[in-house]
């Protein structure tokens, strides 16, 4: 595919390149029609060597199919999806403006801040588009779209003040052909919801959390969760509560605090139920508090911040109108000039403008288009097209003719531009120009060899008085493409930032690649094929990494590679892939050792410890016995028992019993190696019974030391338990014991008639 711009691409004309990434590139383009009709739009197309990548093509198709179903004034619109020149492309709405991230950065650079009302307005408009996407159905079935990448870089603010949401490249929808693996995380870390960071199923409340982050940051002028590493950022997202915006910036009305904080609840059930509900609340606040609506419009702000870009956009549009006029003029009359070869340059009055259009975006960017998604391509602020070296051929002939004064220069160059717009291809070019060459003889046409590719034509070779120079055949060129992992790496071919270039066949090309978190790559390759594809897999750097080592006992001491870190949970800083030896020593018991390889997937290292523990039980009365649900219970001395065979952190159930006392059960948690328990039993409430006492022939009787008269007789109301009965007759005495049971009678006596 020719690299010369402008160029035909299907039914569109590519005017200039806006950005290029690893797998796709985007252009400002025009669609022309009858009676001078033209429409500005953007073409996003897959790079040729990725059209065979089925998974990427499906993602590209998903982006087109999802966004094409969304037609809302606050969403960048998709017009067309098709194949041209063997390449998939999306045609989408062209917006002259900047993304919100650039707007905020430019405002800071210029010492100008957005007002509270302007911040709220931008979020209101973004919320309208997002709410529409969340609730959109197609053919009676809900699409269930979740954007998953809400951030300032995906919100466009036009120079006319319009606000539009863009880039549904990683959106989740019910009708996607590609599905995200369970647990996979997509999106920008600093704008993720807690459930998105955990890889949980998402609904619209996840996007609502991201809107809350954006509004908080716009109001306060600070980042909310962003930290030095993704690990720390995710930790902030999951655990750090957001402070009220007014506590950071006192100029913020306090009645905005609850609106923002409700969006930022960690539990999504505590947020607004929908983005629509949030937008309604913002709208109510806006029209209740903003008095001068005209003063808060975004258009004057954008024109102050981006005056240079707006002026440049006008110049670009004027230049493109000239190009389109030239194209229209070609329909009325034929040009005498033939089409230049693809890849050649054109000198003369319009060549400078063509070169500028072909060289990529103007520094600073006058039109920011929907960006290439992170999961598909690498967004690049400026791309310079690489063209083959200029050698002789059509360019030199046209230049010589222009110097000779033959024909109308303006007509010649417009004619060349017309042919450029109407067609292309690597063909030999011969420009038939009137008038003699200043180097040749009188009347005869000067001769100059015109060479493009492998074909050379030599006009005027035998003309009378012919003169001129002979140019050597142009070097045959080859197409060199680079495929790199990771996909967002910056690739250079012979110093030019590009992944595809025309280079001399048979020569060498120097390829370099740079990517965050990867080692720099450099290679010199031999260009020995007309179409050469180089595949690069970069080596990941050993990145700084912090992990937390957490023993199960707070008083245990942590050592790493023999160095003491301290007692309890400790943070260790190393690098990804590093192997460390961990030793954890409890206050009592054996140490635990473990070898671990540091990884971002395991930021927390738990060390389980086992520490022997014992429970000492002191009981009253001393006759009580102790039973335990775990370990072994043994009496050390009257009134003291020991329960052994336990571990710190364990629980044990104790049962204490004694006759005449109520049984006690108690659970003990072993928080240390030694636990002491004291238990005093309560006497049980006893029942009463009776004793029938008899004697032969008679006897004086005392019960529990108290005289009761001469037997036989019955004693009622004795408490249950053991009692002592003493029988006396003359000089003889007999003592007996009896056990009384509640509600029952027992009999006891002595026969003094027997010796």
Beta strands, then each sheet from edge to edge (+ up, - down):
strand 1: 7-9
strand 2: 12-20
strand 3: 24-32
strand 4: 38-46
strand 5: 78-84
strand 6: 87-93
strand 7: 97-99
strand 8: 137-138
strand 9: 141-142
strand 10: 155-158
strand 11: 163-165
strand 12: 450-452
strand 13: 455-457
strand 14: 477-485
strand 15: 490-493
strand 16: 496-497
strand 17: 500-504
strand 18: 508-514
strand 19: 521-526
strand 20: 531-537
strand 21: 544-551
strand 22: 557-560
strand 23: 563-567
strand 24: 570-575
strand 25: 579-585
strand 26: 592-597
strand 27: 604-607
strand 28: 612-620
strand 29: 625-628
strand 30: 632-637
strand 31: 640-647
strand 32: 651-657
strand 33: 664-669
strand 34: 674-680
strand 35: 688-696
strand 36: 699-703
strand 37: 706-711
strand 38: 713-719
strand 39: 721-729
strand 40: 732-740
strand 41: 745-751
sheet 1: 1+ 2- 3+ 4- 6+ 5-
sheet 2: 7+ 10- 11+
sheet 3: 8+ 9-
sheet 4: 12+ 13-
sheet 5: 17+ 14- 20-
sheet 6: 16+ 15- 18+ 19-
sheet 7: 24+ 21- 27-
sheet 8: 23+ 22- 25+ 26-
sheet 9: 30+ 31- 28+ 34+
sheet 10: 29+ 32- 33+
sheet 11: 38+ 35- 41-
sheet 12: 37+ 36- 39+ 40-
end
